[in-house]
């Protein structure tokens, strides 16, 4: 069994319908969180969606 690594931060999105929250998550992670047929049919996320992504420091930025 692999050890679960807890995230250092949680980034949340909140906003009105059709303002690009799902698209932002897709751009950051490559995963489309609108997965259910009703969401796809209505073109809006109905159920809570989340994804785990890795965030890394850029060595060229001096951080």
N, C-alpha and C positions, 0 to 999 in steps of 0.2 A: 504494500500500500504506500503510495507516494505521500509525502508530507505536504499539507496545504500551506501556501504562503499567502499571508494576509496582505492586502494592498496598503500602501503608504498613504493613499488619498482616495477619496471618492469624488468624482466629478458628476454633477447632476445637471440635467437640462429641464427647464420649465418654461412654458410659454403657451400662447394661444394655438388653436388648431391651425395646421397648415403653415407654420412658421419655420419649418426646416429642422426640427429637433432630431427626427429619425435620420435625415440626410446628414446632419453633423456627426451623429454616432457612426454612420456608415463611412464617412470620410476619414474618421479617426481610426476605425477598427477594421474596415473592410467587411463588416457583417451587417446585414440588413435585419433590424430587430422587429420589423412588422412581419410576423410569420403566419398569422392566422387568416383563414380564407375571408372572414368578414373584414379584416383590416385591409387586405389586398383589394377586395371588391370596393370598399369605400375609400381607398387611398388615404387611410389615416390609421395611426396606431391606437388601438382600443385598450389592450392589456399592457401592463408594465413590462418593459423590455430592458434588459441590461446585458452588458458584455464586459469581459475582463480583457484589458489590453496592457501591454508593457510600455512604459514611458521611460526614455533613456536620456541621459545627459549627452550633449554633443561635445566631444573633446576639443573641437576647433573653436568653441565659444569660450574656452577658458573656465568652464564650470565644473 
